Amino acid sequence: PHPFLLLGERVARIGAMGNSCCCSTVAGQQPPAATPRVPAAQAAVGGASSSTCCLNVWAESSGARAMAADRGRISAYTALVQTLQRSLPAEVEVTIANDVPRTLFMGLPALEDKDQQALARLLGALACWDPELAYCQGMNYITRFAIIASNLQSSLEVPEAKERSGFVHGLSAKPPGTDEEQEADAFWLIACLLSHYGARGLFLRQTPLLKLYSFCLSRLLAERLPEVHGLLEGLDAVLGYKWFGTLFTTVLPVEVAARIWDMVFRDGLPALLRCALGLCSLLGPTLREARHDGEDAIEVMGRLQRQLQTDVTPLLPGGAGGAHGNTARLVGERLQGEAQNHAFELDELEALLEVWRLEDPQSAKDLGDSFSFNGPESIVSI
């Protein structure tokens, strides 16, 4: 059988074999080092493909496609898939098999069998690509989102005023490229995000970078949006785990989450913190109203976390919306604007990093002494 089908068939045989663990890793050697690429903050967007789908634009602007070209865009991915039969540890395979069918986004249909097989292949290939990381829950969501991105329009290349003909609710009915090409592009995009953009630390066994980002969000929120910080009653630290652990893909509709990924691929992974501050700022009026009505923070944030996955009108002034696609576009633009309003210097994050190292030395050890928001140490070449 075609190598792209092998892991999908194994997933079907395994089924739901017990509960998946929080994070599965397997010890092993690092894959061959990639040719260093320009960090996200310096990535040139202008050279993107003429197609405006997010997967194409991100693959070009991030350096993922150049990274793939060094190895063979499709052939290298196919070779990794072919190794899954003998290289993927059984415990990782079982965890992936359990997580794939429940990788669901509110407002989107459940995965069909062929889509489940594609997602399983991608996650298995990523585990073989970086055996030390292997697989951790959360990677399934960002990888499925990369597949979905072939049907989403990026804001990086297209002027905001350009007519979005052919797109319904931000989705394109005819994504470019073959299924094989899209799958390979999705693989290289996530591989680039994990390695060159440093997102790998979010998914290591002890999730050290996730802890650092959540800590930074809480401190930045207290300094820049003290009222919202108070209204959240300490929930900001918890929210960071959900928001950063899936790169906002399970928090907002895919069309709005794509705007956040636009900023990450343009400005680097710390853009997640600006987006989190922007989202908290947009939530401020709803939180104030809820406090006035006697609703506590846990109750209102629980309600909003469920609602925002499909309905983002609470993020618009007065909760006014319109057609779904138009509302998502407006919220995406507002979120980008608010994120820009809360821009910070990396030196500010460096100062928070030093405080965090003192307060959580074990997590700092897990992240590594060489990590820095400022330097190439924050980018792990795989």
Phi, psi and omega in degrees: 000157177302137183302332180294344183264345190299307184293324179301321179292322179293321177300318180297324180288322183291314182067209181265085182266080177082178182276143179281149177278169182294322183207123180252128176225163177219136181291148179173177180280151175293145174297167179304141183294140178277157172296123183305138179247165178294131178303162186303320185297340181254002185296135178273125182272335188298339183270014184293161179299158179294337176289143183258009178291146185302317183301316179294313183295314181294319181298323179285308189287334183278341188095001181296320182289324175293321176300318179292322182297330179295338186242344187105103190309307183263321185296321181291321177294317178300320179297320177296317179300322181294335180277350187300323183302324185250345188252338185279118180301145185301320183292326177290319180298318180295317180298316177298316181299325178287323187278329185304309184291343179254019173275084189245142172245128179301136179091351177243149180294158176295158181293133171285168184304314182294327178288324175298319179295320178296316180296319178297319177298315181298313181294321177296318179295321177296322179295323177285327179295319180230082186294337177292317176285313181060254184216140175220142178304139188112322176295330179296323181288316182290330179286319175295323179297323177298323177294314179300329184299342176291348179246012181246148180264129181278149174268355183290320186259330186265126175304145185301330184276353184294140181296137183259051180296142181087355180248129177245121185054033180083001182254139178262136180282341185228080178292148182284156175086161177281167177301320180297317179294317179297319180295317178296318178298320178298319179299309184293328178296313181291322177300319178292317179299317181290317186270294187289333180265354175081009181291348179308320182297339178290338189241005173298162188310315182266008178043053185296320181290328176297319178294319180295314180297321179294320176298314180297320179300314181299316181290318179295322180295317180297327182277319189262329180228065186299327180294313179296320178302317178292320180295332180283345174052044176088357182285345184301324179294323180287319181300324181302324181296318180286318184292311184279332184292341175233015182050043174070005184289337178257010184254322187231161174304152186302326181295325180279319177301327179297327177296323178294317178295325173307314183291323178297314182287341177272319191245350182104169186299325178301346175301337176302323180290320177297321179293322178295319176295319178298319179295318178298322178297317179292333179279347184309307181301320179294321179294320179295316179296319179296319177298320178297326181275003178085013181272129181279168188298318181298317182294313184290321180289326174298317178295316181292322180299323177286319186289318189293342179295333181232343185223108184257015180300331176298346180267001177255154180303125179069010180068020183278129178228193178207221174299147187307311182298319180293318179298314179299320179296314180298317180293319177301317179293318179296319181295318177298319179296315179295322178298319179294325178296337182251031177296151180217161175277147179297334177298328177295320177291326177298320178296319177293325178300317180294322177296317181297320178302322180286323184278333182224070186296328181292315178294324177296322177295319178298323180287326179108141182293336185277352183296138176208140174291338188270332191241180181294347179296338180282352181248121182261115179275124181248000000 
